[in-house]
Amino acid sequence: MYRIVIPARYASTRLPGKPLIPLAGKPMLAWVHERALACSADEVIIATDDERIRIVAQAFGATVEMTAAEHSSGTDRIAEVAARRGWLDHDVVVNLQGDEPSMPAELIEQVAMLLIDHSEADMATLATPIEHRDEYFDQNAVKVVTDLQGRALYFSRAPIPWFRDQVGPDGLDLLPTVARRHLGIYAYRVGA
């Protein structure tokens, strides 16, 4: 019904080797892979351009696809895997980030089913309401603005949406009720 591809990059600018960092006795990537295996996906693949990641991932039993090094995003890496494997345009693939070891399997399933249930859509993603002022202003939390039907209009690390009448001398007086934090997971149709 759907596949999960985990893009895993060794050459991160902020923290090189991040997917292989040990967490509770296992590489971070192994935890992500376990989350993916807990889902009903037909297939789980780790996509990487790095031999170190391939060796470690295969050691914990993962299916690995080696991809080109020049990809600028995980989505590009997934597109290469889909093309190489001959997936059909209507096939659904979940992009599960290789540095999300705590992503609940329920959310992975939810984003896949959201796209499967909405055949008119090419992609789906998840967001949750922002309930605390600190999170609203946190540049590490990606915010999303949606239309009335819940379709994403734009994403930003800045506090969006911004309502000038809700900002007083001490900052945000009233958190916008429509402020949402993006959860960093996507599902795509291969042909999108």
C-alpha positions in Angstrom: 0.0 0.0 0.0 2.9 2.3 0.7 6.7 2.4 1.2 9.0 4.1 3.6 12.3 5.5 2.5 14.7 6.8 5.2 17.2 9.3 3.6 20.4 9.1 5.7 23.3 11.5 5.1 26.7 11.3 6.8 28.0 14.7 5.7 25.7 16.9 7.8 27.1 20.4 8.2 25.8 20.8 11.7 26.6 17.3 13.0 28.6 15.0 10.7 27.8 11.4 11.1 24.5 12.1 12.9 22.7 8.9 11.7 25.4 6.7 13.3 25.5 8.5 16.7 24.8 5.9 19.3 21.6 6.2 21.4 21.0 3.7 24.1 23.4 1.2 22.6 22.3 1.5 18.9 23.0 3.9 16.1 20.3 6.6 15.8 19.4 5.2 12.3 18.6 1.8 13.8 16.0 3.3 16.0 14.5 5.1 13.0 14.5 1.9 11.1 12.7 0.1 13.9 10.0 2.7 14.0 9.5 2.2 10.3 9.3 -1.5 10.6 6.6 -1.1 13.2 4.3 0.3 10.5 2.3 -1.5 7.9 4.5 -0.4 5.0 5.1 -2.8 2.2 8.8 -2.0 2.2 11.4 0.0 4.2 14.5 1.3 2.5 17.4 3.3 3.8 18.8 5.6 1.0 22.3 6.9 1.5 25.4 8.0 -0.4 27.8 6.9 2.3 29.5 3.6 2.6 29.8 3.8 6.4 26.0 4.2 6.7 25.4 1.3 4.3 27.7 -1.0 6.3 26.0 -0.2 9.6 22.5 -0.3 8.2 23.0 -3.7 6.6 24.5 -5.0 9.8 21.2 -4.3 11.6 19.3 -5.9 8.8 18.1 -2.9 6.7 17.6 -2.8 3.0 19.9 -0.1 1.7 20.0 1.7 -1.7 23.1 3.6 -2.5 22.3 7.0 -4.1 24.3 9.8 -5.8 26.2 12.1 -3.5 25.1 15.3 -5.2 21.4 15.3 -4.0 20.5 18.5 -2.2 17.6 16.9 -0.2 16.3 13.7 1.1 13.4 14.0 -1.3 15.8 14.0 -4.3 17.4 10.8 -2.8 14.0 9.2 -2.5 13.2 10.1 -6.2 16.3 8.3 -7.3 15.3 5.2 -5.4 11.8 5.3 -6.8 13.0 5.7 -10.4 15.6 2.9 -10.0 13.0 0.5 -8.5 10.4 1.4 -11.1 7.7 2.6 -8.7 4.5 3.8 -10.3 3.5 7.5 -10.3 0.5 6.8 -8.0 2.6 4.8 -5.5 2.9 6.4 -2.0 6.2 6.8 -0.3 6.8 8.2 3.2 10.0 10.3 3.7 11.0 9.4 7.2 14.0 11.5 8.3 17.1 9.5 9.4 17.5 11.7 12.5 13.9 11.2 13.9 14.4 8.2 16.3 11.4 9.2 18.4 8.8 9.6 15.5 5.9 7.5 16.6 4.9 4.7 14.2 1.3 6.0 14.6 2.3 9.3 13.0 4.2 7.5 10.2 1.0 5.5 9.5 -1.2 8.6 9.8 0.7 10.6 7.1 0.7 7.6 4.7 -3.1 7.0 5.2 -3.8 10.7 4.9 -2.4 10.6 1.3 -3.9 7.3 0.5 -7.3 8.5 1.5 -7.0 11.7 -0.5 -6.4 10.6 -4.1 -6.6 14.1 -5.3 -3.5 15.1 -3.3 0.2 14.6 -4.4 1.7 15.0 -0.9 0.7 15.0 2.8 2.4 16.2 5.9 1.5 16.5 9.6 1.4 19.5 12.0 0.2 20.0 15.5 -1.1 23.1 17.3 1.5 25.2 19.1 0.4 25.6 22.7 3.4 27.4 24.2 4.9 30.8 23.5 8.5 29.5 23.6 7.8 27.0 20.9 6.2 29.7 18.7 9.4 31.7 18.8 11.8 28.8 18.6 13.7 28.9 15.4 14.3 25.1 15.6 10.6 24.5 15.4 9.3 24.8 11.8 5.9 26.4 11.7 3.2 25.9 9.0 0.3 28.1 7.9 -2.6 26.2 6.3 -5.8 27.2 4.5 -9.2 26.4 5.9 -9.1 22.9 4.4 -5.8 22.1 6.2 -3.6 22.4 3.1 -0.1 23.8 3.8 0.4 27.3 2.3 3.9 28.0 3.6 6.5 26.9 6.2 8.9 29.0 8.2 11.2 28.9 11.2 10.0 32.4 12.0 6.8 32.8 14.2 4.0 32.5 11.7 1.2 33.5 11.4 2.0 36.9 12.8 -0.8 39.0 14.2 0.5 42.5 15.1 -2.5 43.2 17.3 -1.6 40.3 19.6 1.9 41.6 20.3 2.4 43.8 23.3 5.4 45.3 25.0 6.3 42.0 26.5 6.1 40.0 23.3 3.2 37.7 22.4 0.2 38.5 24.5 -2.1 35.9 22.9 -0.8 32.9 21.0 -2.5 32.7 17.6 -5.0 29.8 17.7 -4.0 28.8 14.2 -0.3 28.5 14.9 1.0 25.0 14.0 4.3 23.2 14.3 5.3 21.0 11.4 6.3 17.5 12.5 8.9 16.9 9.8 7.4 13.9 8.0 6.0 13.7 4.5 4.3 11.3 2.2 4.4 11.7 -1.6 3.0 10.2 -4.7 6.0 9.1 -6.7 4.9 11.1 -9.8 4.6 14.4 -7.8 
